[in-house]
Amino acid sequence: MKIPEVLTARRTVRFYKADPVPAGVLRTLLEAATEAPSAHNAQPTRFIAITSPEVKRRLAERMARRWRRDLERSGTSEAAIQVELRFSLRRFSEAPALILVGYTMEGMDVYPDRARRAAEHVMAVQSAAAAVQNLLLAAAAAGLGACWCCAPLFCPGIVRRALGLPRAFTPQALLTIGYPAHTPPVPPRKPLDSIATFL
């Protein structure tokens, strides 16, 4: 596929066939992700590819326990909590593959003042986001579906402990990956003139 075709073909896919994603295909997606630009070319983005059913389930269950507490604090009814948690558990434990994307500040510039340190963290986040976009486009080009989930942002410590990751790893996104079991509709897009200004 040519780039414009991939851009318009990419969709958020939440339901997958049971077929496994071959290790070589996952590697190709990750290689595409590493081609993304990064701040200072420091390449702070890190990836954890997960296909083990046991690991997927462990991660899903631990994140769900934390989410339950958040939902309870928000006053969500028990019935609604049950529905949300069932979908969450299925989403992460039954997807053929998960890719956890995060970043490390190791290798990024170090400044003495708070403002520039904060900006450096933002640049690491932006670098990770650019890598995620590359990965999503590579998945679409390979005939795969993917969904960008932000759940790790709400429980980074739980994610690190579930996977045995170092404290220097800051989780940013958890992507579900697989062969699509449905064809999502084209989502509405805001008109260009309502979001872009030409000076």
Z-matrix of the N, CA and C atoms (Angstrom, degrees):
N
C 1 1.452
C 2 1.525 1 109.83
N 3 1.321 2 115.92 1 144.77
C 4 1.451 3 120.07 2 174.10
C 5 1.525 4 108.52 3 -81.90
N 6 1.337 5 115.76 4 159.54
C 7 1.466 6 120.22 5 -173.88
C 8 1.526 7 112.93 6 -54.44
N 9 1.353 8 120.60 7 -48.50
C 10 1.473 9 118.34 8 179.74
C 11 1.528 10 112.21 9 -58.44
N 12 1.329 11 117.95 10 -35.45
C 13 1.460 12 121.00 11 -179.93
C 14 1.526 13 110.92 12 -68.00
N 15 1.325 14 116.94 13 -40.10
C 16 1.458 15 120.38 14 179.03
C 17 1.527 16 110.12 15 -65.63
N 18 1.325 17 116.77 16 -40.73
C 19 1.465 18 120.67 17 -179.14
C 20 1.526 19 110.98 18 -60.02
N 21 1.329 20 116.82 19 -42.14
C 22 1.462 21 119.44 20 -178.24
C 23 1.523 22 112.29 21 -83.27
N 24 1.327 23 118.61 22 -21.73
C 25 1.469 24 121.42 23 -179.42
C 26 1.525 25 112.12 24 -81.89
N 27 1.326 26 117.65 25 -25.29
C 28 1.460 27 119.77 26 -176.71
C 29 1.519 28 111.11 27 -64.09
N 30 1.322 29 115.21 28 132.96
C 31 1.464 30 121.87 29 178.13
C 32 1.522 31 109.12 30 -136.64
N 33 1.304 32 117.19 31 158.28
C 34 1.458 33 121.37 32 172.11
C 35 1.524 34 107.60 33 -81.26
N 36 1.329 35 115.87 34 113.58
C 37 1.463 36 122.11 35 -177.41
C 38 1.521 37 108.26 36 -109.28
N 39 1.332 38 117.04 37 126.18
C 40 1.461 39 121.32 38 -176.88
C 41 1.524 40 114.03 39 -110.69
N 42 1.333 41 117.27 40 -10.97
C 43 1.460 42 120.52 41 -177.96
C 44 1.527 43 108.85 42 -127.06
N 45 1.342 44 114.84 43 134.32
C 46 1.458 45 120.13 44 -171.89
C 47 1.528 46 112.19 45 -128.44
N 48 1.314 47 114.99 46 155.82
C 49 1.461 48 121.01 47 170.02
C 50 1.526 49 107.83 48 -70.34
N 51 1.321 50 116.90 49 162.49
C 52 1.460 51 120.35 50 -177.99
C 53 1.529 52 112.87 51 -76.14
N 54 1.326 53 117.25 52 -10.73
C 55 1.471 54 120.78 53 -177.49
C 56 1.517 55 111.37 54 -56.32
N 57 1.333 56 118.06 55 132.74
C 58 1.468 57 120.18 56 177.43
C 59 1.531 58 111.37 57 -69.79
N 60 1.298 59 115.47 58 153.90
C 61 1.470 60 120.93 59 173.58
C 62 1.525 61 106.54 60 -92.09
N 63 1.329 62 118.09 61 118.36
C 64 1.473 63 120.00 62 -177.86
C 65 1.530 64 112.21 63 -56.90
N 66 1.330 65 115.07 64 146.03
C 67 1.467 66 120.71 65 -179.29
C 68 1.521 67 111.02 66 -57.34
N 69 1.321 68 117.25 67 -37.89
C 70 1.462 69 120.47 68 179.83
C 71 1.518 70 112.29 69 -64.29
N 72 1.332 71 117.18 70 -34.87
C 73 1.468 72 121.00 71 178.27
C 74 1.523 73 109.81 72 -69.85
N 75 1.340 74 116.60 73 -43.18
C 76 1.468 75 118.90 74 177.03
C 77 1.519 76 110.77 75 -59.80
N 78 1.312 77 115.41 76 -39.62
C 79 1.468 78 119.17 77 179.44
C 80 1.534 79 110.62 78 -63.42
N 81 1.327 80 116.55 79 -39.39
C 82 1.463 81 120.69 80 178.18
C 83 1.531 82 110.84 81 -62.91
N 84 1.339 83 116.68 82 -40.97
C 85 1.467 84 120.12 83 178.06
C 86 1.526 85 110.97 84 -62.72
N 87 1.319 86 115.57 85 -43.13
C 88 1.466 87 119.43 86 -178.79
C 89 1.530 88 111.38 87 -68.14
N 90 1.324 89 116.33 88 -35.92
C 91 1.464 90 118.72 89 176.86
C 92 1.530 91 110.36 90 -64.17
N 93 1.332 92 116.14 91 -38.94
C 94 1.469 93 119.40 92 176.55
C 95 1.523 94 110.41 93 -62.99
N 96 1.330 95 116.34 94 -39.22
C 97 1.470 96 120.56 95 179.52
C 98 1.522 97 111.20 96 -62.08
N 99 1.337 98 116.75 97 -36.20
C 100 1.466 99 119.70 98 -177.63
C 101 1.529 100 112.60 99 -71.96
N 102 1.327 101 117.03 100 -11.30
C 103 1.466 102 120.33 101 178.10
C 104 1.525 103 111.93 102 -82.57
N 105 1.321 104 117.66 103 -5.41
C 106 1.466 105 120.54 104 -179.08
C 107 1.525 106 110.48 105 -67.67
N 108 1.333 107 117.19 106 152.98
C 109 1.464 108 119.47 107 175.46
C 110 1.522 109 110.20 108 -69.27
N 111 1.328 110 115.92 109 154.68
C 112 1.464 111 120.41 110 176.30
C 113 1.519 112 109.45 111 -144.90
N 114 1.321 113 115.31 112 155.17
C 115 1.461 114 120.74 113 -178.98
C 116 1.517 115 110.94 114 -58.37
N 117 1.305 116 117.06 115 129.52
C 118 1.476 117 124.10 116 -179.05
C 119 1.536 118 112.38 117 57.46
N 120 1.321 119 117.33 118 12.91
C 121 1.468 120 122.49 119 -170.20
C 122 1.539 121 110.32 120 54.32
N 123 1.330 122 116.20 121 31.54
C 124 1.468 123 120.50 122 -179.99
C 125 1.521 124 111.97 123 -75.22
N 126 1.341 125 116.65 124 -18.36
C 127 1.467 126 122.40 125 177.63
C 128 1.535 127 111.49 126 51.15
N 129 1.347 128 117.46 127 60.61
C 130 1.459 129 120.69 128 -176.64
C 131 1.525 130 114.91 129 -81.03
N 132 1.347 131 117.20 130 -7.28
C 133 1.464 132 120.27 131 -175.50
C 134 1.523 133 110.98 132 -73.26
N 135 1.330 134 114.72 133 139.99
C 136 1.468 135 121.98 134 177.91
C 137 1.522 136 108.85 135 -127.61
N 138 1.330 137 116.47 136 150.04
C 139 1.462 138 122.16 137 -175.38
C 140 1.525 139 110.25 138 -130.26
N 141 1.321 140 115.94 139 140.02
C 142 1.459 141 122.47 140 173.15
C 143 1.528 142 106.24 141 -124.40
N 144 1.327 143 117.44 142 112.29
C 145 1.466 144 122.41 143 178.42
C 146 1.529 145 108.20 144 -92.36
N 147 1.327 146 116.27 145 128.25
C 148 1.466 147 121.11 146 -174.59
C 149 1.523 148 109.87 147 -126.31
N 150 1.327 149 116.27 148 119.58
C 151 1.463 150 121.48 149 174.76
C 152 1.530 151 111.56 150 -123.72
N 153 1.316 152 117.63 151 -11.34
C 154 1.463 153 121.71 152 179.55
C 155 1.529 154 110.13 153 -65.72
N 156 1.343 155 118.55 154 121.81
C 157 1.476 156 120.14 155 178.10
C 158 1.533 157 112.19 156 -57.03
N 159 1.322 158 116.86 157 -38.32
C 160 1.462 159 120.68 158 -179.17
C 161 1.528 160 111.09 159 -64.42
N 162 1.320 161 116.91 160 -44.33
C 163 1.463 162 120.59 161 -178.46
C 164 1.523 163 110.45 162 -69.47
N 165 1.332 164 116.79 163 -41.42
C 166 1.466 165 119.81 164 178.11
C 167 1.526 166 110.66 165 -59.58
N 168 1.325 167 115.94 166 -44.42
C 169 1.462 168 120.27 167 -178.64
C 170 1.528 169 111.40 168 -65.76
N 171 1.324 170 116.33 169 -43.29
C 172 1.465 171 120.06 170 179.67
C 173 1.526 172 111.06 171 -60.21
N 174 1.321 173 115.95 172 -46.20
C 175 1.464 174 120.18 173 179.70
C 176 1.528 175 110.18 174 -63.13
N 177 1.338 176 117.26 175 -45.40
C 178 1.461 177 121.26 176 -178.68
C 179 1.528 178 111.33 177 -61.34
N 180 1.323 179 116.96 178 -43.07
C 181 1.462 180 120.57 179 -177.97
C 182 1.522 181 112.08 180 -67.52
N 183 1.313 182 116.92 181 -40.93
C 184 1.469 183 119.22 182 -179.11
C 185 1.523 184 111.47 183 -68.97
N 186 1.343 185 116.94 184 -39.25
C 187 1.463 186 119.15 185 176.67
C 188 1.525 187 110.35 186 -66.66
N 189 1.344 188 117.13 187 -37.07
C 190 1.460 189 121.11 188 -179.58
C 191 1.525 190 111.44 189 -64.63
N 192 1.332 191 117.02 190 -38.58
C 193 1.469 192 119.64 191 178.72
C 194 1.526 193 110.59 192 -61.49
N 195 1.328 194 115.80 193 -41.93
C 196 1.460 195 119.73 194 178.32
C 197 1.532 196 110.77 195 -66.68
N 198 1.336 197 116.51 196 -40.94
C 199 1.450 198 120.26 197 -178.64
C 200 1.531 199 110.26 198 -64.75
N 201 1.326 200 116.46 199 -37.04
C 202 1.469 201 119.88 200 176.87
C 203 1.526 202 110.41 201 -56.16
N 204 1.320 203 117.08 202 -46.28
C 205 1.468 204 120.26 203 179.48
C 206 1.521 205 111.24 204 -60.71
N 207 1.339 206 116.18 205 -41.72
C 208 1.466 207 119.74 206 179.32
C 209 1.526 208 110.97 207 -64.26
N 210 1.336 209 116.69 208 -42.60
C 211 1.468 210 120.47 209 -179.97
C 212 1.522 211 110.99 210 -65.66
N 213 1.339 212 116.45 211 -40.20
C 214 1.465 213 120.02 212 178.44
C 215 1.524 214 110.62 213 -62.64
N 216 1.333 215 116.96 214 -42.60
C 217 1.463 216 120.36 215 178.92
C 218 1.527 217 112.01 216 -64.50
N 219 1.348 218 115.81 217 -26.93
C 220 1.470 219 120.39 218 179.39
C 221 1.520 220 112.01 219 -82.74
N 222 1.342 221 117.15 220 -3.97
C 223 1.459 222 120.25 221 179.24
C 224 1.520 223 114.45 222 82.92
N 225 1.333 224 117.34 223 17.21
C 226 1.464 225 121.09 224 178.98
C 227 1.530 226 109.95 225 -68.49
N 228 1.307 227 116.59 226 140.93
C 229 1.466 228 120.60 227 -178.96
C 230 1.531 229 110.06 228 -67.97
N 231 1.326 230 116.04 229 154.83
C 232 1.465 231 120.81 230 -179.70
C 233 1.525 232 111.02 231 -61.25
N 234 1.325 233 116.63 232 -38.58
C 235 1.468 234 119.79 233 179.65
C 236 1.531 235 110.70 234 -62.24
N 237 1.323 236 116.31 235 -43.70
C 238 1.474 237 120.30 236 179.88
C 239 1.525 238 110.54 237 -67.68
N 240 1.333 239 117.15 238 -38.10
C 241 1.464 240 120.84 239 177.70
C 242 1.522 241 110.55 240 -60.16
N 243 1.340 242 116.28 241 -44.35
C 244 1.466 243 120.36 242 -180.00
C 245 1.527 244 111.51 243 -59.49
N 246 1.324 245 115.88 244 -42.42
C 247 1.469 246 119.96 245 179.43
C 248 1.528 247 110.50 246 -63.52
N 249 1.332 248 116.64 247 -47.70
C 250 1.464 249 121.31 248 -178.58
C 251 1.525 250 111.39 249 -61.27
N 252 1.335 251 116.36 250 -45.00
C 253 1.460 252 119.80 251 -176.53
C 254 1.526 253 111.90 252 -69.27
N 255 1.328 254 117.22 253 -36.91
C 256 1.469 255 119.37 254 177.38
C 257 1.521 256 110.89 255 -60.37
N 258 1.344 257 115.78 256 -45.40
C 259 1.459 258 119.44 257 179.80
C 260 1.525 259 110.81 258 -65.27
N 261 1.330 260 116.92 259 -41.43
C 262 1.460 261 120.66 260 -179.48
C 263 1.529 262 111.10 261 -62.42
N 264 1.328 263 116.77 262 -45.79
C 265 1.466 264 120.76 263 -180.00
C 266 1.521 265 110.93 264 -61.34
N 267 1.328 266 115.99 265 -43.37
C 268 1.467 267 119.30 266 179.43
C 269 1.524 268 110.67 267 -66.16
N 270 1.328 269 115.63 268 -42.76
C 271 1.464 270 120.27 269 -176.77
C 272 1.526 271 111.28 270 -56.13
N 273 1.322 272 116.38 271 -47.41
C 274 1.463 273 119.10 272 -173.91
C 275 1.529 274 113.83 273 -89.57
N 276 1.309 275 118.39 274 -29.14
C 277 1.462 276 118.57 275 -177.69
C 278 1.524 277 112.93 276 -87.96
N 279 1.345 278 117.52 277 -24.51
C 280 1.460 279 119.46 278 -176.97
C 281 1.528 280 114.13 279 -100.34
N 282 1.316 281 118.45 280 -12.80
C 283 1.472 282 119.42 281 175.04
C 284 1.525 283 108.47 282 -61.82
N 285 1.327 284 118.83 283 136.91
C 286 1.465 285 120.37 284 -178.88
C 287 1.533 286 114.03 285 -55.76
N 288 1.329 287 116.13 286 -34.67
C 289 1.469 288 119.40 287 179.75
C 290 1.520 289 109.91 288 -146.42
N 291 1.322 290 114.97 289 148.42
C 292 1.455 291 122.54 290 172.21
C 293 1.521 292 107.91 291 -121.49
N 294 1.308 293 116.02 292 144.79
C 295 1.466 294 120.30 293 171.42
C 296 1.524 295 107.38 294 -127.52
N 297 1.308 296 115.44 295 114.33
C 298 1.455 297 121.23 296 175.32
C 299 1.524 298 107.91 297 -87.07
N 300 1.321 299 116.03 298 127.72
C 301 1.464 300 121.12 299 179.71
C 302 1.521 301 108.42 300 -114.45
N 303 1.305 302 115.45 301 132.27
C 304 1.453 303 120.54 302 177.64
C 305 1.520 304 110.15 303 -147.09
N 306 1.313 305 115.11 304 -170.44
C 307 1.461 306 118.42 305 177.40
C 308 1.512 307 109.60 306 -143.61
N 309 1.316 308 115.18 307 164.10
C 310 1.452 309 122.39 308 173.33
C 311 1.520 310 108.20 309 -127.97
N 312 1.322 311 115.94 310 147.41
C 313 1.460 312 119.64 311 177.20
C 314 1.525 313 111.73 312 -86.14
N 315 1.317 314 117.25 313 -4.77
C 316 1.462 315 120.48 314 177.03
C 317 1.521 316 108.42 315 -63.63
N 318 1.294 317 117.83 316 125.11
C 319 1.464 318 121.79 317 -178.73
C 320 1.523 319 113.73 318 95.76
N 321 1.344 320 116.92 319 -13.05
C 322 1.462 321 119.52 320 176.47
C 323 1.527 322 108.33 321 -82.20
N 324 1.338 323 116.25 322 161.47
C 325 1.461 324 120.09 323 -179.01
C 326 1.530 325 110.89 324 -66.00
N 327 1.324 326 116.43 325 148.25
C 328 1.463 327 122.28 326 179.71
C 329 1.521 328 108.41 327 -116.74
N 330 1.351 329 115.69 328 128.82
C 331 1.460 330 121.14 329 -178.93
C 332 1.532 331 110.18 330 -122.86
N 333 1.327 332 117.29 331 153.87
C 334 1.470 333 119.72 332 179.95
C 335 1.527 334 113.68 333 -78.73
N 336 1.336 335 117.28 334 -19.53
C 337 1.469 336 118.94 335 -175.62
C 338 1.532 337 111.22 336 -103.06
N 339 1.340 338 113.96 337 151.89
C 340 1.461 339 121.53 338 -174.92
C 341 1.529 340 112.43 339 -63.95
N 342 1.330 341 117.96 340 -40.25
C 343 1.462 342 121.07 341 -175.42
C 344 1.527 343 111.59 342 -62.24
N 345 1.341 344 116.18 343 -45.94
C 346 1.469 345 117.80 344 -179.17
C 347 1.526 346 111.32 345 -72.97
N 348 1.329 347 117.59 346 -31.56
C 349 1.472 348 119.38 347 175.18
C 350 1.523 349 110.43 348 -63.16
N 351 1.339 350 116.10 349 -42.10
C 352 1.467 351 120.45 350 178.35
C 353 1.532 352 110.48 351 -63.06
N 354 1.326 353 116.91 352 -42.31
C 355 1.464 354 120.57 353 179.02
C 356 1.527 355 111.01 354 -62.45
N 357 1.322 356 115.69 355 -37.00
C 358 1.466 357 120.01 356 179.78
C 359 1.534 358 110.53 357 -64.86
N 360 1.336 359 116.85 358 -38.36
C 361 1.465 360 120.22 359 176.01
C 362 1.528 361 110.51 360 -63.86
N 363 1.335 362 116.82 361 -42.07
C 364 1.464 363 120.33 362 178.38
C 365 1.519 364 110.06 363 -61.13
N 366 1.325 365 117.12 364 -40.09
C 367 1.461 366 120.13 365 179.39
C 368 1.531 367 111.32 366 -64.13
N 369 1.322 368 117.21 367 -34.54
C 370 1.463 369 120.25 368 176.94
C 371 1.528 370 110.26 369 -67.27
N 372 1.336 371 116.50 370 -41.16
C 373 1.460 372 120.84 371 176.78
C 374 1.530 373 110.24 372 -62.45
N 375 1.326 374 116.60 373 -44.56
C 376 1.463 375 120.44 374 179.29
C 377 1.533 376 110.88 375 -62.20
N 378 1.309 377 116.41 376 -38.20
C 379 1.465 378 120.42 377 178.81
C 380 1.525 379 110.54 378 -63.16
N 381 1.335 380 116.12 379 -42.57
C 382 1.467 381 120.36 380 178.49
C 383 1.526 382 110.55 381 -64.40
N 384 1.337 383 116.95 382 -40.38
C 385 1.465 384 120.51 383 -179.87
C 386 1.525 385 111.33 384 -64.04
N 387 1.331 386 116.89 385 -39.50
C 388 1.466 387 120.32 386 177.80
C 389 1.530 388 110.39 387 -63.18
N 390 1.326 389 116.40 388 -38.90
C 391 1.465 390 120.21 389 178.50
C 392 1.525 391 111.12 390 -66.07
N 393 1.339 392 116.18 391 -38.90
C 394 1.463 393 120.16 392 177.82
C 395 1.525 394 110.24 393 -61.55
N 396 1.325 395 116.97 394 -44.06
C 397 1.466 396 119.78 395 -179.84
C 398 1.527 397 110.55 396 -61.16
N 399 1.323 398 117.51 397 -43.62
C 400 1.465 399 119.73 398 176.62
C 401 1.521 400 110.88 399 -57.69
N 402 1.341 401 115.44 400 -43.50
C 403 1.453 402 120.58 401 -177.92
C 404 1.527 403 111.19 402 -64.15
N 405 1.331 404 117.18 403 -42.31
C 406 1.464 405 121.29 404 179.26
C 407 1.528 406 110.96 405 -63.67
N 408 1.317 407 116.88 406 -40.97
C 409 1.460 408 119.98 407 179.48
C 410 1.528 409 111.32 408 -68.83
N 411 1.327 410 116.79 409 -38.24
C 412 1.465 411 120.26 410 177.27
C 413 1.522 412 110.51 411 -64.65
N 414 1.336 413 116.65 412 -37.91
C 415 1.462 414 120.32 413 177.86
C 416 1.533 415 110.24 414 -63.05
N 417 1.328 416 116.83 415 -44.74
C 418 1.466 417 120.30 416 179.53
C 419 1.524 418 110.66 417 -62.01
N 420 1.328 419 116.54 418 -41.73
C 421 1.461 420 120.73 419 -179.89
C 422 1.531 421 111.60 420 -64.56
N 423 1.336 422 116.92 421 -26.97
C 424 1.472 423 121.64 422 -179.22
C 425 1.528 424 111.98 423 -90.88
N 426 1.333 425 117.29 424 4.63
C 427 1.456 426 120.03 425 179.92
C 428 1.513 427 113.90 426 81.00
N 429 1.314 428 115.87 427 15.73
C 430 1.461 429 121.37 428 178.97
C 431 1.515 430 110.70 429 -99.14
N 432 1.330 431 114.98 430 158.75
C 433 1.451 432 120.51 431 172.02
C 434 1.513 433 108.30 432 -107.07
N 435 1.317 434 116.38 433 157.78
C 436 1.464 435 120.84 434 179.34
C 437 1.520 436 109.58 435 -153.64
N 438 1.322 437 114.97 436 155.47
C 439 1.465 438 121.05 437 176.29
C 440 1.525 439 108.53 438 -136.29
N 441 1.318 440 115.90 439 128.40
C 442 1.468 441 122.91 440 179.97
C 443 1.522 442 107.42 441 -89.11
N 444 1.318 443 117.32 442 112.78
C 445 1.464 444 122.99 443 -178.57
C 446 1.527 445 109.51 444 -112.57
N 447 1.311 446 116.92 445 136.97
C 448 1.463 447 121.56 446 -176.71
C 449 1.528 448 113.26 447 -99.47
N 450 1.326 449 118.20 448 10.30
C 451 1.470 450 121.97 449 -176.62
C 452 1.530 451 113.82 450 -49.69
N 453 1.345 452 119.90 451 -40.48
C 454 1.469 453 119.22 452 -178.27
C 455 1.526 454 114.72 453 -60.17
N 456 1.334 455 117.42 454 -22.83
C 457 1.460 456 119.88 455 179.35
C 458 1.526 457 111.82 456 -62.58
N 459 1.335 458 116.35 457 -28.08
C 460 1.460 459 121.08 458 -175.30
C 461 1.531 460 113.06 459 -89.92
N 462 1.328 461 116.83 460 -9.76
C 463 1.469 462 119.20 461 -178.95
C 464 1.526 463 110.50 462 -151.16
N 465 1.332 464 118.04 463 56.59
C 466 1.475 465 120.10 464 -175.22
C 467 1.519 466 113.39 465 -60.25
N 468 1.334 467 117.10 466 -38.66
C 469 1.461 468 119.29 467 -179.78
C 470 1.515 469 111.74 468 -65.50
N 471 1.309 470 117.09 469 -40.14
C 472 1.464 471 121.55 470 178.74
C 473 1.524 472 110.08 471 -63.23
N 474 1.328 473 116.94 472 -43.01
C 475 1.464 474 121.06 473 179.02
C 476 1.528 475 110.31 474 -62.08
N 477 1.332 476 116.30 475 -45.84
C 478 1.472 477 119.22 476 -179.96
C 479 1.520 478 111.38 477 -60.87
N 480 1.334 479 116.76 478 -45.09
C 481 1.469 480 119.82 479 -178.26
C 482 1.534 481 111.66 480 -67.19
N 483 1.320 482 116.96 481 -38.43
C 484 1.469 483 120.59 482 -179.63
C 485 1.519 484 111.78 483 -62.73
N 486 1.338 485 116.29 484 -31.41
C 487 1.466 486 120.82 485 -175.99
C 488 1.523 487 113.24 486 -108.40
N 489 1.329 488 116.93 487 0.61
C 490 1.457 489 119.69 488 179.81
C 491 1.515 490 113.16 489 66.77
N 492 1.323 491 116.80 490 40.16
C 493 1.466 492 121.11 491 -177.24
C 494 1.521 493 110.88 492 -95.26
N 495 1.323 494 116.57 493 152.86
C 496 1.471 495 119.60 494 179.60
C 497 1.523 496 111.80 495 -71.44
N 498 1.321 497 116.01 496 157.30
C 499 1.463 498 121.32 497 -179.89
C 500 1.525 499 111.66 498 -61.49
N 501 1.326 500 117.90 499 -24.79
C 502 1.466 501 121.15 500 -179.24
C 503 1.531 502 111.96 501 -69.62
N 504 1.336 503 117.24 502 -15.45
C 505 1.469 504 121.23 503 179.21
C 506 1.526 505 108.26 504 -84.55
N 507 1.335 506 117.03 505 119.87
C 508 1.463 507 121.68 506 178.18
C 509 1.528 508 108.99 507 -106.30
N 510 1.344 509 118.58 508 106.18
C 511 1.472 510 120.74 509 -178.70
C 512 1.522 511 111.90 510 -63.76
N 513 1.323 512 115.42 511 141.09
C 514 1.458 513 120.96 512 -179.94
C 515 1.521 514 113.20 513 -125.53
N 516 1.318 515 118.10 514 -38.43
C 517 1.465 516 120.96 515 -174.99
C 518 1.512 517 109.73 516 -153.26
N 519 1.323 518 115.00 517 150.94
C 520 1.455 519 121.14 518 173.90
C 521 1.523 520 106.45 519 -124.51
N 522 1.323 521 116.16 520 115.56
C 523 1.457 522 121.16 521 -178.26
C 524 1.518 523 109.99 522 -98.44
N 525 1.331 524 116.43 523 129.72
C 526 1.456 525 120.03 524 169.79
C 527 1.520 526 106.91 525 -91.54
N 528 1.332 527 116.54 526 138.78
C 529 1.461 528 121.72 527 -174.47
C 530 1.528 529 109.30 528 -133.97
N 531 1.329 530 116.89 529 139.12
C 532 1.459 531 120.43 530 175.82
C 533 1.512 532 110.88 531 178.13
N 534 1.333 533 114.99 532 177.42
C 535 1.460 534 120.12 533 176.23
C 536 1.528 535 108.09 534 -81.46
N 537 1.331 536 118.22 535 127.19
C 538 1.475 537 120.96 536 -171.40
C 539 1.520 538 113.64 537 -59.46
N 540 1.324 539 115.31 538 137.91
C 541 1.457 540 121.69 539 174.11
C 542 1.524 541 110.05 540 -104.59
N 543 1.321 542 117.33 541 3.89
C 544 1.459 543 121.76 542 177.58
C 545 1.525 544 108.51 543 -154.44
N 546 1.312 545 116.19 544 165.57
C 547 1.461 546 121.80 545 177.87
C 548 1.521 547 108.23 546 -114.41
N 549 1.324 548 117.25 547 101.36
C 550 1.470 549 119.50 548 -178.33
C 551 1.521 550 111.12 549 -64.23
N 552 1.326 551 117.59 550 147.06
C 553 1.465 552 120.37 551 176.70
C 554 1.528 553 110.73 552 -69.67
N 555 1.303 554 115.22 553 161.64
C 556 1.463 555 120.16 554 176.89
C 557 1.526 556 108.16 555 -70.33
N 558 1.340 557 117.88 556 121.61
C 559 1.472 558 119.07 557 -179.36
C 560 1.518 559 111.14 558 -73.64
N 561 1.333 560 116.81 559 151.21
C 562 1.472 561 118.71 560 178.30
C 563 1.523 562 110.43 561 -67.87
N 564 1.299 563 115.84 562 146.03
C 565 1.464 564 122.06 563 177.05
C 566 1.520 565 109.52 564 -123.63
N 567 1.305 566 115.93 565 141.77
C 568 1.459 567 119.32 566 177.55
C 569 1.536 568 109.49 567 -68.71
N 570 1.328 569 117.60 568 144.00
C 571 1.468 570 119.79 569 177.50
C 572 1.535 571 110.17 570 -59.17
N 573 1.303 572 115.90 571 141.88
C 574 1.462 573 120.42 572 -177.93
C 575 1.517 574 112.21 573 -55.00
N 576 1.343 575 116.73 574 -41.68
C 577 1.470 576 120.02 575 -176.55
C 578 1.529 577 112.55 576 -66.28
N 579 1.343 578 117.96 577 -15.99
C 580 1.461 579 119.72 578 179.56
C 581 1.522 580 112.04 579 -88.00
N 582 1.333 581 117.81 580 -11.30
C 583 1.464 582 120.08 581 -177.15
C 584 1.525 583 113.72 582 -126.92
N 585 1.324 584 117.01 583 -7.52
C 586 1.475 585 120.29 584 -178.45
C 587 1.517 586 109.59 585 -120.73
N 588 1.339 587 115.10 586 141.08
C 589 1.460 588 121.93 587 176.74
C 590 1.513 589 108.41 588 -120.40
N 591 1.307 590 116.64 589 131.90
C 592 1.480 591 121.70 590 178.97
C 593 1.530 592 108.06 591 -107.84
N 594 1.320 593 116.41 592 119.76
C 595 1.467 594 120.45 593 -179.30
C 596 1.526 595 110.00 594 -107.61
